[in-house]
Amino acid sequence: MTLHARLVVTRPAFRLDIELHVGAGEVVALLGPNGAGKTTALRALAGLTGLSEGGHIELDGEPLHTLAVEHRPIGMVFQDYLLFPHLSALDNVAFGPRCRGASKADARRVAAELLDRVGLADKATARPRHLSGGQAQRVALARALAVRPRLLLLDEPLAALDAHTRLSVRSRLRHDLAGFDGATVLVTHDPLDAMVLADRLIVVEHGAIVQQGAPAEVARHPRTDYVARLVGLNLYRGTAAGRQIKVGEVPFNVADPLEGPAFLAFSPAAVALYRTRPDGSPRNLWQGVIEGIERHGDSVRVHLGGPIAAFADITPAALADLDLTPGRQVWVSVKATETHAYPA
Ligand SMILES: Nc1ncnc2c1ncn2[C@@H]1O[C@H](COP(=O)(O)OP(=O)(O)OP(=O)(O)O)[C@@H](O)[C@H]1O
């Protein structure tokens, strides 16, 4: 079961144009900032938004975009689940099969199996208002699976949950998705959801794909500022000549030799700050200006301006020792071994 699609949606002030290939059993996450076009892409797959010229969707080699919404072999989980409030969990799940002509008994049998699969057999008679957020999410997933879809679409599946519930529901969802043999496309702007749930990430910005790959690969080698911020890295574009990359006027020594346009990335924790020029002049040294200071978990994140902008994570003790305040000039250094360089 494979999905091949080119999703083109043209609106007056926005154009989506992305190619999507998802294999059987594969979970692909569309990740991107607000307004990037993720929901539009999902709605286009579901048939809720029409495709513009050039767009097409094939599932197992058969055109999907020519089918009416109700005939598409698609299961969808919406952000707020949209469970029917007056139906029990069982009847919510049985709804799809009933609509597709199954007898009441058959529909309920399928629904009971699915509720059992998502660990909610004991909630069959409960109405949605008596379910927790995590349980409602699982009922919505069971309902989407009840029509035996070949394509499963999930729109921000964990967004309605609080941070604590999210943690357990996330791993449960990963487990449930692993048992689905069709193609799954999910939309999220939470990098952690994407990393945990997906086999492959597709990063969308301004209606276009800017990067895709396995989660670990995307995290290690970000190619846009948005992705770098998501995974918490400093990212620059420069020009490499052997073991040196020039970012603006600042030369960086890097561990791996490279030629031509290149990305340079390093973690804020790899950045050291000094009040005076450090002895022995470590390589990758420049003078920056402190633009801001904020708490960041157990450390302090220093925003640096100057010839290149960077984030540095230092300990509260170092902040006090160095007496750092906004506007102050500091020496900034990064070890070559702490940088990652890769072709742009
Ligand atoms: N029904 C609509 N009519 C016109 N423009 C729309 C419509 N829905 C969305 N848009 C616009 O299309 C663009 C993409 O929106 P979309 O909702 O797909 O983004 P998104 O990546 O899902 O964002 P978010 O994470 O905020 O949900 C935005 O510029 C949005 O304003």
The ligand as a Tripos MOL2 file, in Angstrom:
@<TRIPOS>MOLECULE
LIG
   31    33     1     0     0
SMALL
NO_CHARGES

@<TRIPOS>ATOM
      1 N1        -10.0570   28.0920    4.0070 N.pl3     1 LIG1
      2 C1         -9.0400   28.8980    3.7290 C.ar      1 LIG1
      3 N2         -9.1870   29.9190    2.8610 N.ar      1 LIG1
      4 C2         -8.1610   30.7320    2.5500 C.ar      1 LIG1
      5 N3         -6.9430   30.6180    3.0770 N.ar      1 LIG1
      6 C3         -6.7320   29.6430    3.9630 C.ar      1 LIG1
      7 C4         -7.7630   28.7270    4.3340 C.ar      1 LIG1
      8 N4         -7.2470   27.8430    5.2200 N.ar      1 LIG1
      9 C5         -5.9530   28.1900    5.3900 C.ar      1 LIG1
     10 N5         -5.6380   29.2530    4.6360 N.ar      1 LIG1
     11 C6         -4.3130   29.8740    4.5120 C.3       1 LIG1
     12 O1         -3.4590   28.9090    3.9170 O.3       1 LIG1
     13 C7         -2.1650   28.9460    4.5280 C.3       1 LIG1
     14 C8         -1.8160   27.5690    5.0860 C.3       1 LIG1
     15 O2         -2.6600   27.2820    6.1830 O.3       1 LIG1
     16 P1         -2.6420   25.8900    6.9440 P.3       1 LIG1
     17 O3         -3.7490   25.8970    7.9360 O.co2     1 LIG1
     18 O4         -2.5960   24.7900    5.9700 O.co2     1 LIG1
     19 O5         -1.2470   25.9540    7.6940 O.3       1 LIG1
     20 P2         -0.7010   25.0090    8.8310 P.3       1 LIG1
     21 O6          0.6960   24.6830    8.4490 O.co2     1 LIG1
     22 O7         -1.6070   23.8700    9.0650 O.co2     1 LIG1
     23 O8         -0.7000   25.9770   10.0640 O.3       1 LIG1
     24 P3         -1.1000   25.7240   11.6110 P.3       1 LIG1
     25 O9          0.0410   24.9940   12.2110 O.co2     1 LIG1
     26 O10        -1.2380   27.1180   12.1160 O.co2     1 LIG1
     27 O11        -2.3920   24.9690   11.6060 O.co2     1 LIG1
     28 C9         -2.2140   30.0440    5.5570 C.3       1 LIG1
     29 O12        -1.6820   31.1960    4.9520 O.3       1 LIG1
     30 C10        -3.6870   30.2020    5.8520 C.3       1 LIG1
     31 O13        -3.9500   31.5190    6.2530 O.3       1 LIG1
@<TRIPOS>BOND
     1     1     2 1
     2     2     3 ar
     3     2     7 ar
     4     3     4 ar
     5     4     5 ar
     6     5     6 ar
     7     6     7 ar
     8     6    10 ar
     9     7     8 ar
    10     8     9 ar
    11     9    10 ar
    12    10    11 1
    13    11    12 1
    14    11    30 1
    15    12    13 1
    16    13    14 1
    17    13    28 1
    18    14    15 1
    19    15    16 1
    20    16    17 2
    21    16    18 1
    22    16    19 1
    23    19    20 1
    24    20    21 2
    25    20    22 1
    26    20    23 1
    27    23    24 1
    28    24    25 2
    29    24    26 1
    30    24    27 1
    31    28    29 1
    32    28    30 1
    33    30    31 1
@<TRIPOS>SUBSTRUCTURE
     1 LIG1         1 GROUP 0 **** ****
